[in-house]
Amino acid sequence: MSQAAIETTRASVGVPARSAATTSPVSIGTPSAISIGTQGWAVPGWQGLLYPSGLKANKRLSLYARVFNSVEVNSTFYAPPAPETVKRWLADTPPDFRFALKMPRWITHERRLRVGPRDLKEFLRTAELFEDKLGPILIQLPPSFGAPGLSVLSEFLRDLPVDSMQFCVEVRRPSLRSAGVRNLLHRRGVGLVTTNLLNEPGDVEAISGIAYLRLLGGRRIPGVTTPDPSQMTLDEFAIETGRWASALALAQREHPKGEHNLEAYAFVSNDYYGPGILPAAQLMKHLGIPTRLRSGSFGTSPVQGALL
């Protein structure tokens, strides 16, 4: 078996149908090895759920970081944060907290990866400001990016500083979830993002030492009808999140032991199933990771019954 085949793995699990009340935690050994959070933290709708009413926006991150150990920073898709802002974010979070950064849209969507090393420098300089708290960098390809762009992707990945930073590619075309693409990413030392849009629940990609799960609401993908998770029943929601949690744990256990163990991340959007903090907390519950969300804060959310 080739080295690429050995280190390019997938974890796929099935969870038997059962009610939310009987869903038990997954034993993973070291829960802190899995980073769980949401796609952003400054969400006004979380007032009263995670944040007290009237809390200033610049005070939210420190409260968020008491519950979750990572966050996907969506704002870097539109503009880089100022160095002073990054310093404040670092000061507001504990030492083991991680920031996953979304690569700017002008690189991924406007230029469609047709950029050189110099074009990447400004963004990578921003990424370096996060120091030890820098998590993976998300390279989200647009839905129209298909097989004809693979040569461009290959050249783009060649210029990434994979020795000092982690990168993961998210595809929105089923045709790009192929063995050829997985091998390309492995050769370049880059991970492949798992999403509920193209992966079945419990089918987690683990490439180049990283598993990166994104749980999203329904999206428009050419030629694909994506599910709308908000339409799940409470039991279906509990079963699906249980499958994802089990697969993340399985990916860590079965990843080839080398110089580094597999790093696993999971980020939930605010339109997946109720406010994103609640499905993220549900993943933590499945994994046996304590959460500091107050039980009385869930209000009338449809996820309340699964968490309490």
N, C-alpha and C positions, 0 to 999 in steps of 0.2 A: 504494500500500500504506500502511495506517495506521501511525502511530508505534508503537502497541501491537503490531501484527503484526510490525514490524521488530525490536523489542526483546524480544519474547516468542518464544524459539526453543527448538528441541529438537535435540539431537545424537544421531543413531542410527547405529550401526555394526554391521557383521557381520564376524565373524572366522572364516575357514575352519577346518574341523576339522584339528587338528594336535596332536601330542603335547606334553606339558609340556617335554620336552627341547628342542624346536625353537621354543618361544615366544620371540620376540625383543622387546626393549624398544621403546617407542613414542617417537618423537622429539617433544618438546614445547617445546624452546627453553629455557624457564626452569623447571625442575622445582620450585623453591621456591615458585612461584606456586600450586601445588596443595597443600592442607593435608590430610594423611592421619593418621588415628589410630584409636582404638577408643572404645567407649562406656564410659568409666571406666578407671581405672588400678589401683585397689586390689583386685585379683582374687587371692585366696589361691592359686588353681590355677596362677598364673604363677610360683610359687616353683620355682626350678630351671630355668625357661624364660627369663624376663627378669630375675627377682630371685633373688639368692643365698638359699639356705635360711636362715631365721632373721632376715632383714632386717625391721626395724621398719616398720610401715605408713607412718609419716610420712617415711620415706626413699625410698619407692617412686617418687614423682613425679619426682624429680630424675634417677633412672635411666631412667624412661620417656621423659623429654624428651630424652635423648641419642639415642633411636632415632626418635621421632615428633615432628612439629612442631605437633600439635594434639591435643585430646581433647574428646569430648562429655561434659559433666558431667551424669550422670543423677541425681545426688543432689539437685539443685535442684528436681527434680520433686516431691520429698517435703518438703524443708525448705531454707531458704536457709543458706549457710555463714556463720559468724561473720566479722566484718571481720578479726579476727586470723588466721583460717584463710586468707582470701583473700590477705592480705599474705604469708603463708608460701608459698602456691602461686606467687605472683608471684616471690618470691625464689628459688624452686626451679627456675625455668624460664628459658630464654634469651629475649632481646628479641623474636625473631620468632615465639615460641610463641603459639598462640591457644587460647582456651577457648570452646567452644560451650556455651551454657547451655540446659537444658530448662526451659520455662516450668512453673511449679507446677501440679500436678494439680487443686488447688482452683479454679484459673481455667479450665483446659481441660476437665476431666472432671466436677467437682462442680458448678460454676456454669455450665459449658458456654458460656463466653465472655460471660455476662450480667453483666458488671462494668463499672464506670466508670473514668475516668482516675485517680481517687483510690485505687481498689482496686489499681491496678497500681504505684503509687508505691513501695511497700516493696520489691517485687521489682526494679524498675528501679534503685532506689538501690543494691541489691546488685550489679546488673550494672555500674553505673558504677564500682564499686570495682576492676574489672578493667582499667580505663583502656585503654591501647593494645593490651592482650592480649585484649580482648573480641572474640570471633568472633560468628557469627550466633546468634540466639536461636531455638530450636526450639519452634514451637507445634504440638504433636501433638494432633490431634483424635481423640476416641474413635471406635471402630468404628461406634457407633450414630449418629454425627453425619452426617446426610445433607442432601439438597437443601433440606428445610424450614428448615434452620438457616442458609442462606446470607445472609439479611438480617441476622441477628445477627452472623455473621462479618464482613460488610461494615462494620457499625457499629463492631465491635471493632477492626478494622484501621485505621479512620479515626483512632483515638486513639493509635496507636503513634508514637513519636518516630523515624520512619524517616530523618530527616535526620542523626541522630547515632548510630543503631544499626541493625544488620541483623536482619531477621526472616524466617523461613521457615515455611511451613505444611505439615504432613504430613497427608494425608487417608488414610483407610482404606476408602473406598467408591469403586469404579470409576466411579460416576456423577459423582463430583466431579473426576475427571480430564477435564474438558471445556474447550472453548475459552472458554466463558463464565467459568468459574472462573479460568482462566489470565489472562484479560483483567482480571478483578476484582483479582487479585493485582498485576498490572502497574500498574493505576491507583493502587493503594495503595502501590506501591513495595516489595512483599513478594515473596519467592521461594517456589517450590513444591518441596518435598522429593521426590527420586526414591528409591524403594525397590524392592528385588527382589521385593516382594510383589505390586505392581501394574504395574510396568514390566518390559518384556522386557530381558534382558541387553544392555547397550549403548544403551539408550534413556534419555538423560539430559535432564532439564528444565533450561532456563537462562532464568530470568525475573528481571527487576529487578537484573541485574548479578551474579547469584549462581547457582551450581549446588551443590546439597547432596545428596550420595548417602549413603543408609543401607543397609548390607547386614545383613539380619536372618535369624534362623532362622524356621521355620514359625510362623505366627500364626493365630489364629482371627478370620476376617473374615466377617460375615454374607453368605451366598450365594456365597462365593468359596472355592475350594480353593487354598490357598497352597502353593508348593513347599517341600519340606524339603531345604535345601541340604546338610545333613549326609549325605544319601544319594548325593551326586554321586561319580563316580569321580574319581581324581586328574587324569586328562586333561580331564574335563568341568569340574572346578574351575579348571584353568589356562586353559581357553578362556573360561569365563565371566568370570573376573577380567580377562582380557585385553580382553574387550569393554568392560567398565566403564572400564578405564583408557584405552582408545582413545577412548571417548566423552567422557570428561572432557577429554582433550587436544583433541579436535575442537571441543568447546563453547568452549574458550578461543580457539582459532584463528579460529572463525567468528563469535564474538560481535561485534556491531556496535561499532566503535571510537568511543567517545565520551569523556566526561570521565574515566571509569574503565574499566579492563579488567575482564573477568569474574573473579570470585573463585570458586574451586572447592574444595569440601571433600568428604571421604569418611571415614565412620566405620563400623567393623565391630563387630558384636555378638559376644559370646563363644560364641554358639550357631549362628553362620553355618556355619563349616566348621572345626572344630578351635578351639583357643584363639584369640581375636580378634587377638592380636598377629601371628599367623602369616599369616592372610589379608591383614591390613593391610600386612605386609611384602611379600607377593606383589604387591599393587597397586604398591608402590614399585618392585619389581623390573621389572614391565612398563613402568613409566614411566622407567626408567633412573635412579631416585633411589637413591643409596647408602644402605644400611641397616647399622646397627651391631649387628644381632642376631648373636650368635656362632653359627656353624654347628654347633658341638658342643652347643648348648643345646636343640636341637629334639627330642631324645629319640626316642620312637617315634611322634611325631605323624604323622597321615596326610598332612600338608602337607609333611613333610620332603623328600620326593623332588622336589617342585616348586620348592623354594627352594634346594636345594644344586646 
